[in-house]
Amino acid sequence: MRRSWRRLASLAVLAAAAPCLSCRAAIRWKVGHLARDHPQVLYRVDTRAKAVALTIDDGPDAATTPEILRVLERNGAHATFFIITSRVPGNEDLLRRMVADGHELGNHLLRDEPSLRLPPEEFERQLVESDHALSAFATMRWFRPGAGWYDARMLATLEKHGYRCALGSVYPFDPHIRWSWFSRRFILANAQAGSVVILHDWGSRGRRTAKTLSKVLPALTKRGFRILTLTELEALR
């Protein structure tokens, strides 16, 4: 999995710096290959409906999440927020607002770290602890591993606890490529029916996401796309 995501990062740079058809096709081929090899993991949704799912990782952040929520509201967009539960205390009202506004919560464990590096018992402990914290706000269904890495053991644990792993098909590597114009250009070049877009909250990442979405969402809407949660998009399969 690590090599796959590194290869996608290289392709992402090419696709945004030189938005040619061959670069886009290479990314879509790679995502399709991953989805076929790992059917338990949601990368995208096979649908003809003109809709994408927006996912936002690593919140909540009292300084940046409210602005992201305002941008979503202005554009009539929904998102699935993958929550780091050590950041919930003191931000409970933000999670209530997310749910009240029609957004969805997902489990992103306790801390911002690669989930694959956790021993099996610790991974399960964090999954259950985070589930307990988030279930106070909404029913949990989706999990996203930190750093996007997973293995068969993790997938079995997720299934045991009623979760499905979700990654994505349109990821501008925004924690690493710190240009809002790059994320905007990459998303608009690669979004198609059934895409799952990945962006990030928290600190400067959250500020960039708000800026990116303020440009991307109106452009996608103008093209006729609906911007939905993961569950809403999957219902269009």
C-alpha positions as a Markdown table, in Angstrom:
| # | Residue | x | y | z |
|---|---|---|---|---|
| 1 | Met | 0.0 | 0.0 | 0.0 |
| 2 | Arg | 2.8 | 2.4 | 0.8 |
| 3 | Arg | 4.3 | 2.2 | -2.7 |
| 4 | Ser | 0.8 | 2.6 | -4.3 |
| 5 | Trp | 0.2 | 5.9 | -2.5 |
| 6 | Arg | 3.7 | 7.2 | -3.3 |
| 7 | Arg | 3.1 | 6.4 | -6.9 |
| 8 | Leu | -0.2 | 8.2 | -6.8 |
| 9 | Ala | 1.5 | 11.2 | -5.2 |
| 10 | Ser | 3.9 | 11.4 | -8.2 |
| 11 | Leu | 1.1 | 11.1 | -10.6 |
| 12 | Ala | -0.8 | 13.8 | -8.8 |
| 13 | Val | 2.1 | 16.3 | -9.3 |
| 14 | Leu | 2.2 | 15.5 | -13.0 |
| 15 | Ala | -1.6 | 15.7 | -13.4 |
| 16 | Ala | -1.8 | 19.2 | -11.9 |
| 17 | Ala | 1.4 | 20.6 | -13.2 |
| 18 | Ala | 0.7 | 19.3 | -16.8 |
| 19 | Pro | -3.0 | 18.4 | -16.9 |
| 20 | Cys | -2.8 | 16.0 | -19.8 |
| 21 | Leu | -5.1 | 13.2 | -20.6 |
| 22 | Ser | -2.4 | 10.5 | -20.1 |
| 23 | Cys | -1.7 | 11.7 | -16.5 |
| 24 | Arg | -5.4 | 11.7 | -15.6 |
| 25 | Ala | -5.8 | 8.3 | -17.2 |
| 26 | Ala | -2.8 | 6.9 | -15.2 |
| 27 | Ile | -4.3 | 8.1 | -11.9 |
| 28 | Arg | -7.7 | 6.6 | -12.8 |
| 29 | Trp | -6.1 | 3.3 | -13.8 |
| 30 | Lys | -4.2 | 3.1 | -10.6 |
| 31 | Val | -7.2 | 3.8 | -8.4 |
| 32 | Gly | -9.2 | 1.3 | -10.4 |
| 33 | His | -6.5 | -1.3 | -9.9 |
| 34 | Leu | -6.5 | -0.7 | -6.1 |
| 35 | Ala | -10.3 | -0.9 | -6.0 |
| 36 | Arg | -10.4 | -4.2 | -7.8 |
| 37 | Asp | -7.7 | -5.7 | -5.6 |
| 38 | His | -9.3 | -4.5 | -2.4 |
| 39 | Pro | -13.1 | -4.7 | -2.9 |
| 40 | Gln | -13.7 | -4.4 | 0.9 |
| 41 | Val | -12.3 | -0.8 | 0.7 |
| 42 | Leu | -14.3 | 2.0 | -0.8 |
| 43 | Tyr | -12.2 | 4.1 | -3.3 |
| 44 | Arg | -15.0 | 5.4 | -5.4 |
| 45 | Val | -18.7 | 4.5 | -6.2 |
| 46 | Asp | -19.7 | 3.0 | -9.5 |
| 47 | Thr | -22.5 | 5.3 | -10.5 |
| 48 | Arg | -23.6 | 7.3 | -13.5 |
| 49 | Ala | -25.1 | 10.0 | -11.3 |
| 50 | Lys | -23.3 | 13.3 | -11.5 |
| 51 | Ala | -22.2 | 13.4 | -7.9 |
| 52 | Val | -19.0 | 13.1 | -5.8 |
| 53 | Ala | -18.4 | 12.5 | -2.2 |
| 54 | Leu | -16.3 | 15.0 | -0.2 |
| 55 | Thr | -14.3 | 13.7 | 2.7 |
| 56 | Ile | -12.3 | 15.9 | 5.2 |
| 57 | Asp | -9.9 | 14.4 | 7.6 |
| 58 | Asp | -8.3 | 15.3 | 11.0 |
| 59 | Gly | -10.7 | 17.7 | 12.6 |
| 60 | Pro | -12.3 | 19.2 | 14.5 |
| 61 | Asp | -10.4 | 22.4 | 14.9 |
| 62 | Ala | -12.1 | 25.3 | 16.6 |
| 63 | Ala | -10.2 | 27.8 | 14.4 |
| 64 | Thr | -10.7 | 26.2 | 11.0 |
| 65 | Thr | -13.7 | 23.8 | 11.0 |
| 66 | Pro | -16.3 | 26.6 | 11.3 |
| 67 | Glu | -15.0 | 28.3 | 8.2 |
| 68 | Ile | -15.1 | 25.0 | 6.3 |
| 69 | Leu | -18.7 | 24.5 | 7.5 |
| 70 | Arg | -19.6 | 28.0 | 6.3 |
| 71 | Val | -18.2 | 27.3 | 2.8 |
| 72 | Leu | -20.1 | 24.0 | 2.6 |
| 73 | Glu | -23.3 | 25.7 | 3.7 |
| 74 | Arg | -23.0 | 28.5 | 1.2 |
| 75 | Asn | -22.6 | 25.9 | -1.6 |
| 76 | Gly | -25.3 | 23.4 | -0.5 |
| 77 | Ala | -22.6 | 20.7 | -0.1 |
| 78 | His | -22.4 | 17.8 | 2.3 |
| 79 | Ala | -19.2 | 16.1 | 3.5 |
| 80 | Thr | -18.0 | 13.1 | 5.6 |
| 81 | Phe | -15.7 | 14.3 | 8.3 |
| 82 | Phe | -13.2 | 11.8 | 9.6 |
| 83 | Ile | -12.7 | 12.8 | 13.2 |
| 84 | Ile | -9.6 | 12.4 | 15.4 |
| 85 | Thr | -11.3 | 11.8 | 18.7 |
| 86 | Ser | -8.5 | 13.2 | 20.9 |
| 87 | Arg | -9.5 | 16.6 | 19.3 |
| 88 | Val | -13.2 | 16.2 | 20.3 |
| 89 | Pro | -13.1 | 17.5 | 23.9 |
| 90 | Gly | -14.1 | 21.2 | 23.8 |
| 91 | Asn | -15.4 | 20.9 | 20.3 |
| 92 | Glu | -18.5 | 18.9 | 20.8 |
| 93 | Asp | -20.7 | 21.7 | 19.5 |
| 94 | Leu | -18.8 | 21.5 | 16.2 |
| 95 | Leu | -19.7 | 17.8 | 15.8 |
| 96 | Arg | -23.3 | 18.5 | 16.7 |
| 97 | Arg | -23.3 | 21.3 | 14.0 |
| 98 | Met | -21.9 | 18.9 | 11.4 |
| 99 | Val | -24.6 | 16.4 | 12.0 |
| 100 | Ala | -27.4 | 19.0 | 12.2 |
| 101 | Asp | -26.1 | 20.5 | 8.8 |
| 102 | Gly | -26.5 | 17.1 | 7.1 |
| 103 | His | -22.8 | 16.1 | 7.2 |
| 104 | Glu | -21.5 | 12.7 | 8.3 |
| 105 | Leu | -19.0 | 11.6 | 10.9 |
| 106 | Gly | -16.3 | 9.0 | 10.3 |
| 107 | Asn | -13.8 | 7.3 | 12.6 |
| 108 | His | -10.1 | 8.4 | 12.2 |
| 109 | Leu | -8.9 | 7.0 | 15.6 |
| 110 | Leu | -7.4 | 8.9 | 18.5 |
| 111 | Arg | -4.3 | 10.6 | 16.9 |
| 112 | Asp | -2.9 | 11.7 | 13.6 |
| 113 | Glu | -0.5 | 8.8 | 13.0 |
| 114 | Pro | -0.2 | 5.8 | 10.6 |
| 115 | Ser | -2.8 | 3.3 | 11.8 |
| 116 | Leu | -0.9 | 0.4 | 10.2 |
| 117 | Arg | 1.9 | 0.8 | 12.7 |
| 118 | Leu | -0.4 | 0.2 | 15.7 |
| 119 | Pro | -0.2 | -3.3 | 17.2 |
| 120 | Pro | -3.4 | -5.3 | 16.5 |
| 121 | Glu | -4.7 | -5.0 | 20.1 |
| 122 | Glu | -4.0 | -1.2 | 20.2 |
| 123 | Phe | -5.7 | -0.7 | 16.8 |
| 124 | Glu | -8.8 | -2.4 | 18.1 |
| 125 | Arg | -8.7 | -0.6 | 21.4 |
| 126 | Gln | -8.5 | 2.8 | 19.7 |
| 127 | Leu | -11.2 | 1.8 | 17.2 |
| 128 | Val | -13.6 | 0.9 | 20.0 |
| 129 | Glu | -12.7 | 3.9 | 22.1 |
| 130 | Ser | -13.2 | 6.3 | 19.2 |
| 131 | Asp | -16.4 | 4.6 | 18.2 |
| 132 | His | -17.8 | 5.1 | 21.7 |
| 133 | Ala | -16.9 | 8.8 | 21.6 |
| 134 | Leu | -18.4 | 9.4 | 18.1 |
| 135 | Ser | -21.5 | 7.3 | 18.6 |
| 136 | Ala | -22.7 | 9.9 | 21.1 |
| 137 | Phe | -23.3 | 12.2 | 18.0 |
| 138 | Ala | -24.2 | 9.9 | 15.2 |
| 139 | Thr | -24.2 | 6.3 | 14.0 |
| 140 | Met | -20.8 | 5.2 | 12.8 |
| 141 | Arg | -20.2 | 3.4 | 9.6 |
| 142 | Trp | -17.0 | 4.6 | 7.9 |
| 143 | Phe | -13.3 | 4.3 | 9.0 |
| 144 | Arg | -10.3 | 5.9 | 7.3 |
| 145 | Pro | -6.8 | 4.7 | 8.4 |
| 146 | Gly | -4.2 | 7.3 | 9.3 |
| 147 | Ala | -1.8 | 7.8 | 6.3 |
| 148 | Gly | -4.0 | 5.7 | 4.1 |
| 149 | Trp | -2.3 | 2.4 | 4.9 |
| 150 | Tyr | -4.1 | -0.8 | 5.9 |
| 151 | Asp | -3.8 | -4.6 | 5.9 |
| 152 | Ala | -6.0 | -7.7 | 6.0 |
| 153 | Arg | -5.8 | -7.8 | 9.8 |
| 154 | Met | -7.2 | -4.2 | 10.1 |
| 155 | Leu | -9.9 | -4.9 | 7.6 |
| 156 | Ala | -11.0 | -8.0 | 9.6 |
| 157 | Thr | -11.1 | -5.9 | 12.8 |
| 158 | Leu | -13.2 | -3.2 | 11.1 |
| 159 | Glu | -15.7 | -5.8 | 9.8 |
| 160 | Lys | -16.0 | -7.3 | 13.3 |
| 161 | His | -17.1 | -3.9 | 14.6 |
| 162 | Gly | -19.4 | -2.9 | 11.8 |
| 163 | Tyr | -17.1 | -0.5 | 9.9 |
| 164 | Arg | -16.0 | -0.3 | 6.3 |
| 165 | Cys | -12.7 | 1.2 | 5.3 |
| 166 | Ala | -12.9 | 4.3 | 2.9 |
| 167 | Leu | -10.1 | 5.9 | 1.0 |
| 168 | Gly | -10.7 | 7.9 | -2.1 |
| 169 | Ser | -10.0 | 8.5 | -5.8 |
| 170 | Val | -9.2 | 12.2 | -5.9 |
| 171 | Tyr | -6.5 | 13.1 | -3.5 |
| 172 | Pro | -4.3 | 16.2 | -4.1 |
| 173 | Phe | -1.9 | 15.2 | -1.3 |
| 174 | Asp | -2.8 | 18.5 | 0.4 |
| 175 | Pro | -0.9 | 17.8 | 3.7 |
| 176 | His | 2.3 | 17.6 | 1.6 |
| 177 | Ile | 1.7 | 19.8 | -1.5 |
| 178 | Arg | 0.8 | 23.0 | 0.3 |
| 179 | Trp | -0.7 | 25.1 | -2.5 |
| 180 | Ser | -4.4 | 25.7 | -2.7 |
| 181 | Trp | -4.2 | 26.3 | -6.4 |
| 182 | Phe | -2.7 | 22.8 | -6.8 |
| 183 | Ser | -5.5 | 21.2 | -4.9 |
| 184 | Arg | -8.1 | 23.2 | -6.8 |
| 185 | Arg | -6.7 | 22.4 | -10.2 |
| 186 | Phe | -6.2 | 18.7 | -9.3 |
| 187 | Ile | -9.7 | 18.2 | -8.1 |
| 188 | Leu | -11.3 | 19.9 | -11.0 |
| 189 | Ala | -9.2 | 18.0 | -13.5 |
| 190 | Asn | -10.0 | 14.6 | -12.0 |
| 191 | Ala | -13.5 | 14.7 | -10.5 |
| 192 | Gln | -16.0 | 12.5 | -12.2 |
| 193 | Ala | -19.2 | 10.7 | -11.4 |
| 194 | Gly | -18.6 | 8.6 | -8.3 |
| 195 | Ser | -15.4 | 10.2 | -7.2 |
| 196 | Val | -14.4 | 10.4 | -3.5 |
| 197 | Val | -12.4 | 13.5 | -2.8 |
| 198 | Ile | -10.0 | 13.7 | 0.2 |
| 199 | Leu | -9.0 | 17.0 | 1.9 |
| 200 | His | -7.8 | 17.8 | 5.4 |
| 201 | Asp | -8.7 | 20.0 | 8.3 |
| 202 | Trp | -6.6 | 21.2 | 11.3 |
| 203 | Gly | -4.4 | 24.3 | 11.4 |
| 204 | Ser | -2.9 | 25.5 | 8.1 |
| 205 | Arg | -4.4 | 22.5 | 6.3 |
| 206 | Gly | -7.9 | 23.5 | 7.4 |
| 207 | Arg | -7.3 | 27.1 | 6.2 |
| 208 | Arg | -6.2 | 25.8 | 2.8 |
| 209 | Thr | -9.2 | 23.4 | 2.6 |
| 210 | Ala | -11.6 | 26.3 | 3.2 |
| 211 | Lys | -9.9 | 28.3 | 0.5 |
| 212 | Thr | -9.8 | 25.4 | -1.9 |
| 213 | Leu | -13.5 | 24.5 | -1.4 |
| 214 | Ser | -14.5 | 28.2 | -1.9 |
| 215 | Lys | -13.3 | 27.8 | -5.5 |
| 216 | Val | -13.9 | 24.1 | -6.2 |
| 217 | Leu | -17.5 | 23.8 | -4.9 |
| 218 | Pro | -19.0 | 26.5 | -7.1 |
| 219 | Ala | -17.1 | 25.2 | -10.1 |
| 220 | Leu | -18.3 | 21.6 | -9.6 |
| 221 | Thr | -21.9 | 22.8 | -9.0 |
| 222 | Lys | -21.7 | 24.8 | -12.3 |
| 223 | Arg | -20.8 | 21.5 | -14.0 |
| 224 | Gly | -23.9 | 19.9 | -12.6 |
| 225 | Phe | -22.3 | 17.9 | -9.8 |
| 226 | Arg | -23.8 | 17.3 | -6.4 |
| 227 | Ile | -21.4 | 17.2 | -3.5 |
| 228 | Leu | -22.5 | 14.5 | -1.0 |
| 229 | Thr | -21.4 | 12.4 | 2.0 |
| 230 | Leu | -20.0 | 8.9 | 1.4 |
| 231 | Thr | -23.3 | 7.3 | 2.4 |
| 232 | Glu | -25.3 | 9.6 | 0.1 |
| 233 | Leu | -23.0 | 8.8 | -2.8 |
| 234 | Glu | -23.0 | 5.0 | -2.1 |
| 235 | Ala | -26.9 | 5.1 | -2.2 |
| 236 | Leu | -26.6 | 6.2 | -5.9 |
| 237 | Arg | -24.8 | 3.0 | -6.9 |
